[in-house]
Amino acid sequence: MLVLVAPGQGAQTPGFLTPWLELPGVEDQLRAWSTVLDLDLVHYGTKADEDEIRDTAVAQPLLVAAALVSAQQLFPTAEDFSAKVGVAAGHSVGEVTAAALTGVLSTVDALRLVRKRGLAMAEAAAVTETGMAALLGGDQDVVLPHLEKLGLTPANVNGAGQIVAAGTAEQLAALAADKPEGTRKVVPLKVAGAFHTRHMAPAVDALASAATQLVPADPHTRYVSNKDGQLVADGKDVIDRLVGQVASPVRWDLCMETFSALGATALIEVAPGGALTGLAKRALPGVQHVALKKPDHLEAARTLIAEHAVPAE
């Protein structure tokens, strides 16, 4: 059974879209979406520097657009996707990608929503200097109370020995100076705010307003939510969860537990792949995987699809 996942913010790197533009139709598609969004996706994906693409208002639509064009290389139609993918999910902003790929939203509606999401979260992040840091290693029962003591939020509980803390600059500095026992290291993330915490509450209101203009459909492929790792079969529920998730923790550990319980045998991470595949290597032993870091990896992904694609019941 094949799982398809979409990465979240922080996966972007300068120039990562450059090789994808060499594929037929990709540049035209990105330029068309750029017009819809009033955001030059081609520039930001090829020529922009690290600081430019760290901007939340840029990073989020850029990541979703990249994920969609890479997925389209493997699954040209919705029928193709639903016939071959058993389960889909996305990490944080990747949930918008998953909503588009499973038919909950049209591609254009998903891109418009993520554009508003990025702008609203950037505005919320500008109120206070906040950020995020990944804690590698350590026992969850030790790490979580330590974060609470410092006033930090476990914004991403990713499983495989990784928890992402979020909070103010001062709180993160205190964490760097006093990491939990058993934690190997604390790595600052390339994001512009404390996402999935109370600091994002204003963005929830803005996104809820934008969501009233949407007419979601029920997913044609099983969709797993970051909120609790549960399957969600109702399109409106998917959107409601997307809205609230902006200010609540991502439970990717529970998502991976669901993949395992459903019988996952292979996992493909769409562009710019790598982070979620790394977690799967440790948390889902025996599950084969391919990360679409560049178009050269498409052939390996097609082989995985041929070997593991079984339509969901």
C-alpha positions as a Markdown table, in Angstrom:
| # | Residue | x | y | z |
|---|---|---|---|---|
| 1 | Met | 0.0 | 0.0 | 0.0 |
| 2 | Leu | 1.4 | 3.3 | -1.1 |
| 3 | Val | 1.5 | 6.5 | 1.0 |
| 4 | Leu | 2.1 | 9.9 | -0.5 |
| 5 | Val | 3.2 | 12.7 | 1.7 |
| 6 | Ala | 4.0 | 16.4 | 1.2 |
| 7 | Pro | 6.6 | 18.3 | 3.2 |
| 8 | Gly | 6.2 | 21.4 | 5.3 |
| 9 | Gln | 7.9 | 24.8 | 5.7 |
| 10 | Gly | 11.7 | 24.6 | 6.1 |
| 11 | Ala | 12.0 | 22.1 | 3.3 |
| 12 | Gln | 12.7 | 24.8 | 0.7 |
| 13 | Thr | 16.3 | 25.6 | -0.4 |
| 14 | Pro | 17.6 | 28.3 | -2.8 |
| 15 | Gly | 17.2 | 27.2 | -6.4 |
| 16 | Phe | 15.4 | 23.9 | -5.6 |
| 17 | Leu | 12.9 | 24.4 | -8.5 |
| 18 | Thr | 15.5 | 24.9 | -11.2 |
| 19 | Pro | 15.7 | 21.3 | -12.4 |
| 20 | Trp | 12.0 | 20.9 | -12.4 |
| 21 | Leu | 11.6 | 23.7 | -14.9 |
| 22 | Glu | 13.4 | 21.6 | -17.4 |
| 23 | Leu | 10.4 | 19.2 | -17.6 |
| 24 | Pro | 7.8 | 19.9 | -20.3 |
| 25 | Gly | 5.0 | 22.2 | -19.2 |
| 26 | Val | 6.3 | 22.9 | -15.7 |
| 27 | Glu | 7.5 | 26.4 | -16.2 |
| 28 | Asp | 4.3 | 27.4 | -18.1 |
| 29 | Gln | 2.2 | 25.9 | -15.2 |
| 30 | Leu | 4.2 | 27.8 | -12.6 |
| 31 | Arg | 3.9 | 31.0 | -14.5 |
| 32 | Ala | 0.1 | 30.6 | -14.8 |
| 33 | Trp | -0.1 | 30.0 | -11.0 |
| 34 | Ser | 2.1 | 33.0 | -10.4 |
| 35 | Thr | -0.4 | 35.2 | -12.1 |
| 36 | Val | -3.2 | 33.8 | -10.0 |
| 37 | Leu | -1.3 | 34.4 | -6.8 |
| 38 | Asp | 0.5 | 37.6 | -7.8 |
| 39 | Leu | 3.7 | 35.9 | -6.7 |
| 40 | Asp | 6.6 | 35.0 | -9.0 |
| 41 | Leu | 7.0 | 31.3 | -8.2 |
| 42 | Val | 9.6 | 30.9 | -10.9 |
| 43 | His | 11.8 | 33.6 | -9.5 |
| 44 | Tyr | 11.5 | 32.5 | -5.9 |
| 45 | Gly | 12.1 | 28.8 | -6.8 |
| 46 | Thr | 15.2 | 29.5 | -8.9 |
| 47 | Lys | 16.9 | 32.8 | -8.2 |
| 48 | Ala | 15.8 | 34.0 | -4.8 |
| 49 | Asp | 18.2 | 33.7 | -1.9 |
| 50 | Glu | 17.7 | 31.9 | 1.5 |
| 51 | Asp | 16.3 | 35.0 | 3.2 |
| 52 | Glu | 13.8 | 35.7 | 0.5 |
| 53 | Ile | 12.4 | 32.1 | 0.6 |
| 54 | Arg | 12.3 | 32.0 | 4.4 |
| 55 | Asp | 9.6 | 34.7 | 4.3 |
| 56 | Thr | 6.4 | 32.7 | 5.3 |
| 57 | Ala | 4.3 | 34.5 | 2.7 |
| 58 | Val | 6.6 | 33.3 | 0.0 |
| 59 | Ala | 7.7 | 29.9 | 1.3 |
| 60 | Gln | 4.2 | 28.4 | 1.8 |
| 61 | Pro | 2.8 | 28.9 | -1.7 |
| 62 | Leu | 6.2 | 28.0 | -3.2 |
| 63 | Leu | 6.2 | 24.7 | -1.4 |
| 64 | Val | 2.7 | 23.8 | -2.3 |
| 65 | Ala | 3.3 | 24.7 | -6.0 |
| 66 | Ala | 6.5 | 22.6 | -6.1 |
| 67 | Ala | 4.8 | 19.6 | -4.5 |
| 68 | Leu | 1.8 | 19.8 | -6.9 |
| 69 | Val | 4.0 | 20.0 | -10.1 |
| 70 | Ser | 6.1 | 17.1 | -8.9 |
| 71 | Ala | 3.1 | 15.0 | -8.0 |
| 72 | Gln | 1.6 | 15.7 | -11.4 |
| 73 | Gln | 4.6 | 14.0 | -13.0 |
| 74 | Leu | 3.6 | 10.8 | -11.3 |
| 75 | Phe | -0.2 | 11.1 | -11.3 |
| 76 | Pro | -1.5 | 13.2 | -14.2 |
| 77 | Thr | -5.1 | 12.9 | -13.2 |
| 78 | Ala | -7.2 | 12.5 | -10.1 |
| 79 | Glu | -8.3 | 9.1 | -11.3 |
| 80 | Asp | -4.6 | 8.1 | -11.6 |
| 81 | Phe | -4.0 | 9.3 | -8.1 |
| 82 | Ser | -7.0 | 7.6 | -6.4 |
| 83 | Ala | -6.2 | 4.3 | -8.3 |
| 84 | Lys | -2.6 | 4.1 | -7.1 |
| 85 | Val | -2.3 | 6.0 | -3.8 |
| 86 | Gly | -3.7 | 4.3 | -0.7 |
| 87 | Val | -3.3 | 7.2 | 1.8 |
| 88 | Ala | -2.2 | 10.9 | 1.5 |
| 89 | Ala | -1.1 | 13.4 | 4.1 |
| 90 | Gly | 1.0 | 16.5 | 4.4 |
| 91 | His | 3.1 | 18.0 | 7.2 |
| 92 | Ser | 1.8 | 21.4 | 8.3 |
| 93 | Val | 1.4 | 23.5 | 5.0 |
| 94 | Gly | 1.8 | 20.2 | 3.2 |
| 95 | Glu | -1.8 | 19.5 | 4.3 |
| 96 | Val | -3.0 | 22.0 | 1.8 |
| 97 | Thr | -1.1 | 20.0 | -0.9 |
| 98 | Ala | -2.7 | 16.8 | 0.3 |
| 99 | Ala | -6.2 | 18.5 | 0.2 |
| 100 | Ala | -5.6 | 19.4 | -3.4 |
| 101 | Leu | -4.2 | 16.0 | -4.4 |
| 102 | Thr | -7.1 | 14.2 | -2.8 |
| 103 | Gly | -9.7 | 16.4 | -4.5 |
| 104 | Val | -10.9 | 18.3 | -1.4 |
| 105 | Leu | -9.9 | 21.5 | -3.1 |
| 106 | Ser | -9.2 | 22.4 | -6.7 |
| 107 | Thr | -5.6 | 23.2 | -7.4 |
| 108 | Val | -6.4 | 27.0 | -7.8 |
| 109 | Asp | -8.4 | 27.1 | -4.6 |
| 110 | Ala | -5.7 | 25.3 | -2.7 |
| 111 | Leu | -3.1 | 27.8 | -4.0 |
| 112 | Arg | -5.2 | 30.8 | -3.2 |
| 113 | Leu | -5.9 | 29.4 | 0.3 |
| 114 | Val | -2.2 | 28.8 | 1.0 |
| 115 | Arg | -1.3 | 32.3 | -0.3 |
| 116 | Lys | -3.7 | 33.7 | 2.3 |
| 117 | Arg | -2.4 | 31.3 | 4.9 |
| 118 | Gly | 1.2 | 32.4 | 4.3 |
| 119 | Leu | 0.3 | 36.1 | 4.5 |
| 120 | Ala | -1.8 | 35.7 | 7.6 |
| 121 | Met | 0.9 | 33.7 | 9.4 |
| 122 | Ala | 3.6 | 36.1 | 8.4 |
| 123 | Glu | 1.6 | 39.0 | 9.8 |
| 124 | Ala | 1.0 | 37.1 | 13.1 |
| 125 | Ala | 4.7 | 36.2 | 13.3 |
| 126 | Ala | 5.7 | 39.9 | 12.9 |
| 127 | Val | 4.0 | 40.8 | 16.2 |
| 128 | Thr | 6.6 | 39.2 | 18.4 |
| 129 | Glu | 10.1 | 37.8 | 17.6 |
| 130 | Thr | 9.5 | 34.1 | 17.6 |
| 131 | Gly | 10.9 | 31.0 | 16.0 |
| 132 | Met | 11.3 | 27.2 | 16.1 |
| 133 | Ala | 14.0 | 24.7 | 16.8 |
| 134 | Ala | 14.2 | 20.9 | 16.4 |
| 135 | Leu | 15.3 | 18.7 | 19.3 |
| 136 | Leu | 17.0 | 15.6 | 18.1 |
| 137 | Gly | 17.0 | 12.5 | 20.3 |
| 138 | Gly | 15.8 | 12.4 | 23.9 |
| 139 | Asp | 12.8 | 10.7 | 25.5 |
| 140 | Gln | 9.4 | 12.4 | 24.8 |
| 141 | Asp | 8.5 | 12.0 | 28.5 |
| 142 | Val | 11.6 | 14.0 | 29.4 |
| 143 | Val | 11.5 | 16.6 | 26.6 |
| 144 | Leu | 7.9 | 17.7 | 26.9 |
| 145 | Pro | 8.0 | 18.7 | 30.6 |
| 146 | His | 11.3 | 20.5 | 29.9 |
| 147 | Leu | 9.7 | 22.6 | 27.1 |
| 148 | Glu | 6.7 | 23.4 | 29.3 |
| 149 | Lys | 9.1 | 24.6 | 32.1 |
| 150 | Leu | 10.7 | 27.0 | 29.6 |
| 151 | Gly | 7.3 | 28.2 | 28.3 |
| 152 | Leu | 7.9 | 26.6 | 24.9 |
| 153 | Thr | 5.3 | 24.7 | 22.8 |
| 154 | Pro | 5.9 | 21.3 | 21.3 |
| 155 | Ala | 4.7 | 22.6 | 17.9 |
| 156 | Asn | 5.6 | 19.5 | 15.9 |
| 157 | Val | 5.7 | 16.0 | 17.6 |
| 158 | Asn | 7.3 | 14.3 | 14.6 |
| 159 | Gly | 8.2 | 10.9 | 16.0 |
| 160 | Ala | 11.5 | 9.1 | 15.4 |
| 161 | Gly | 13.1 | 11.0 | 18.2 |
| 162 | Gln | 12.3 | 14.5 | 16.9 |
| 163 | Ile | 10.2 | 17.2 | 18.5 |
| 164 | Val | 10.1 | 20.8 | 17.3 |
| 165 | Ala | 9.8 | 23.5 | 20.0 |
| 166 | Ala | 8.3 | 26.9 | 19.2 |
| 167 | Gly | 8.2 | 30.2 | 21.2 |
| 168 | Thr | 9.9 | 33.5 | 21.6 |
| 169 | Ala | 13.5 | 34.2 | 20.8 |
| 170 | Glu | 14.3 | 34.4 | 24.5 |
| 171 | Gln | 12.7 | 31.1 | 25.2 |
| 172 | Leu | 14.6 | 29.4 | 22.4 |
| 173 | Ala | 17.8 | 30.9 | 23.6 |
| 174 | Ala | 17.1 | 29.4 | 27.0 |
| 175 | Leu | 16.5 | 26.0 | 25.4 |
| 176 | Ala | 19.8 | 26.2 | 23.5 |
| 177 | Ala | 21.6 | 26.9 | 26.8 |
| 178 | Asp | 19.7 | 24.2 | 28.7 |
| 179 | Lys | 18.6 | 21.4 | 26.5 |
| 180 | Pro | 16.7 | 18.4 | 27.9 |
| 181 | Glu | 18.6 | 15.4 | 29.2 |
| 182 | Gly | 19.3 | 12.9 | 26.5 |
| 183 | Thr | 18.8 | 15.4 | 23.6 |
| 184 | Arg | 21.7 | 15.2 | 21.2 |
| 185 | Lys | 21.3 | 18.7 | 19.8 |
| 186 | Val | 19.0 | 21.6 | 19.2 |
| 187 | Val | 18.8 | 22.9 | 15.6 |
| 188 | Pro | 17.2 | 26.3 | 14.8 |
| 189 | Leu | 14.8 | 26.0 | 11.9 |
| 190 | Lys | 14.6 | 28.3 | 8.8 |
| 191 | Val | 11.2 | 29.6 | 9.6 |
| 192 | Ala | 10.0 | 33.1 | 10.5 |
| 193 | Gly | 7.8 | 32.4 | 13.5 |
| 194 | Ala | 6.4 | 30.1 | 16.1 |
| 195 | Phe | 3.9 | 28.2 | 13.9 |
| 196 | His | 1.4 | 25.9 | 15.4 |
| 197 | Thr | 1.3 | 27.8 | 18.7 |
| 198 | Arg | -0.9 | 30.5 | 20.4 |
| 199 | His | 1.2 | 33.1 | 18.6 |
| 200 | Met | -0.6 | 32.1 | 15.4 |
| 201 | Ala | -4.1 | 32.8 | 16.8 |
| 202 | Pro | -4.7 | 35.9 | 14.6 |
| 203 | Ala | -3.9 | 33.8 | 11.5 |
| 204 | Val | -6.7 | 31.3 | 12.5 |
| 205 | Asp | -9.3 | 34.0 | 12.3 |
| 206 | Ala | -8.0 | 35.2 | 8.9 |
| 207 | Leu | -7.9 | 31.7 | 7.5 |
| 208 | Ala | -11.4 | 30.9 | 8.8 |
| 209 | Ser | -12.7 | 33.9 | 7.0 |
| 210 | Ala | -11.0 | 32.8 | 3.7 |
| 211 | Ala | -12.4 | 29.3 | 4.2 |
| 212 | Thr | -16.0 | 30.5 | 4.0 |
| 213 | Gln | -15.5 | 31.1 | 0.3 |
| 214 | Leu | -14.5 | 27.5 | -0.4 |
| 215 | Val | -16.8 | 24.6 | -1.4 |
| 216 | Pro | -14.8 | 21.5 | -0.5 |
| 217 | Ala | -15.5 | 18.0 | -1.8 |
| 218 | Asp | -15.0 | 14.8 | 0.2 |
| 219 | Pro | -11.5 | 13.3 | -0.4 |
| 220 | His | -11.4 | 10.6 | -3.2 |
| 221 | Thr | -8.3 | 9.1 | -1.4 |
| 222 | Arg | -7.9 | 8.4 | 2.3 |
| 223 | Tyr | -6.7 | 11.6 | 4.0 |
| 224 | Val | -4.8 | 11.6 | 7.3 |
| 225 | Ser | -5.0 | 14.7 | 9.5 |
| 226 | Asn | -2.1 | 16.4 | 11.4 |
| 227 | Lys | -4.4 | 17.1 | 14.3 |
| 228 | Asp | -4.6 | 13.6 | 15.6 |
| 229 | Gly | -3.4 | 11.2 | 12.9 |
| 230 | Gln | -7.0 | 10.2 | 12.1 |
| 231 | Leu | -8.6 | 9.5 | 8.7 |
| 232 | Val | -10.9 | 12.3 | 7.7 |
| 233 | Ala | -13.6 | 11.5 | 5.1 |
| 234 | Asp | -15.6 | 14.7 | 5.1 |
| 235 | Gly | -14.3 | 17.6 | 3.0 |
| 236 | Lys | -15.6 | 20.3 | 5.3 |
| 237 | Asp | -13.9 | 18.6 | 8.3 |
| 238 | Val | -10.6 | 18.6 | 6.3 |
| 239 | Ile | -10.9 | 22.4 | 5.8 |
| 240 | Asp | -11.9 | 23.1 | 9.4 |
| 241 | Arg | -8.9 | 21.1 | 10.6 |
| 242 | Leu | -6.6 | 23.0 | 8.2 |
| 243 | Val | -7.8 | 26.2 | 9.7 |
| 244 | Gly | -7.4 | 25.3 | 13.3 |
| 245 | Gln | -4.1 | 23.5 | 12.7 |
| 246 | Val | -2.3 | 26.8 | 12.2 |
| 247 | Ala | -2.3 | 27.4 | 16.0 |
| 248 | Ser | -2.2 | 23.8 | 17.3 |
| 249 | Pro | 0.6 | 21.2 | 17.3 |
| 250 | Val | 1.3 | 18.9 | 14.3 |
| 251 | Arg | 1.2 | 15.3 | 15.4 |
| 252 | Trp | 3.2 | 13.7 | 12.6 |
| 253 | Asp | 4.0 | 10.8 | 15.0 |
| 254 | Leu | 0.4 | 9.9 | 15.0 |
| 255 | Cys | 0.1 | 10.2 | 11.2 |
| 256 | Met | 2.9 | 7.7 | 10.8 |
| 257 | Glu | 1.3 | 5.3 | 13.3 |
| 258 | Thr | -1.8 | 5.5 | 11.1 |
| 259 | Phe | 0.2 | 4.7 | 8.0 |
| 260 | Ser | 1.6 | 1.7 | 9.7 |
| 261 | Ala | -1.8 | 0.5 | 11.0 |
| 262 | Leu | -3.3 | 0.8 | 7.5 |
| 263 | Gly | -0.6 | -1.5 | 6.1 |
| 264 | Ala | 1.8 | 0.9 | 4.4 |
| 265 | Thr | 4.5 | -0.8 | 2.4 |
| 266 | Ala | 5.9 | 2.2 | 0.5 |
| 267 | Leu | 6.1 | 6.0 | 0.8 |
| 268 | Ile | 6.7 | 8.8 | -1.7 |
| 269 | Glu | 7.5 | 12.3 | -0.5 |
| 270 | Val | 6.8 | 14.9 | -3.2 |
| 271 | Ala | 9.2 | 17.8 | -3.9 |
| 272 | Pro | 11.1 | 19.2 | -2.1 |
| 273 | Gly | 11.4 | 15.8 | -0.5 |
| 274 | Gly | 13.7 | 14.6 | 2.2 |
| 275 | Ala | 12.6 | 15.6 | 5.7 |
| 276 | Leu | 9.5 | 13.3 | 6.0 |
| 277 | Thr | 11.4 | 10.4 | 4.3 |
| 278 | Gly | 14.1 | 10.8 | 7.0 |
| 279 | Leu | 11.5 | 10.4 | 9.7 |
| 280 | Ala | 9.9 | 7.4 | 7.9 |
| 281 | Lys | 13.3 | 5.6 | 7.7 |
| 282 | Arg | 13.4 | 5.5 | 11.5 |
| 283 | Ala | 9.7 | 5.2 | 12.4 |
| 284 | Leu | 8.5 | 2.9 | 9.7 |
| 285 | Pro | 11.0 | 0.1 | 9.3 |
| 286 | Gly | 10.5 | -2.1 | 6.3 |
| 287 | Val | 8.5 | 0.6 | 4.4 |
| 288 | Gln | 10.3 | 1.5 | 1.2 |
| 289 | His | 10.6 | 5.1 | 0.3 |
| 290 | Val | 11.5 | 7.7 | -2.3 |
| 291 | Ala | 12.0 | 11.4 | -1.8 |
| 292 | Leu | 11.5 | 13.6 | -4.9 |
| 293 | Lys | 14.4 | 16.0 | -4.3 |
| 294 | Lys | 14.9 | 16.4 | -8.1 |
| 295 | Pro | 13.4 | 15.1 | -11.3 |
| 296 | Asp | 16.1 | 12.4 | -11.4 |
| 297 | His | 14.2 | 10.6 | -8.6 |
| 298 | Leu | 11.0 | 10.3 | -10.6 |
| 299 | Glu | 12.0 | 7.0 | -12.2 |
| 300 | Ala | 12.6 | 5.4 | -8.8 |
| 301 | Ala | 9.2 | 6.7 | -7.7 |
| 302 | Arg | 7.5 | 5.2 | -10.7 |
| 303 | Thr | 9.1 | 1.8 | -9.9 |
| 304 | Leu | 7.8 | 2.1 | -6.3 |
| 305 | Ile | 4.3 | 2.9 | -7.6 |
| 306 | Ala | 4.4 | -0.1 | -10.0 |
| 307 | Glu | 5.4 | -2.4 | -7.1 |
| 308 | His | 3.2 | -1.1 | -4.3 |
| 309 | Ala | 0.2 | 0.7 | -5.7 |
| 310 | Val | -3.0 | -1.0 | -4.6 |
| 311 | Pro | -6.4 | 0.9 | -4.7 |
| 312 | Ala | -7.8 | 1.7 | -1.3 |
| 313 | Glu | -11.1 | -0.2 | -0.4 |
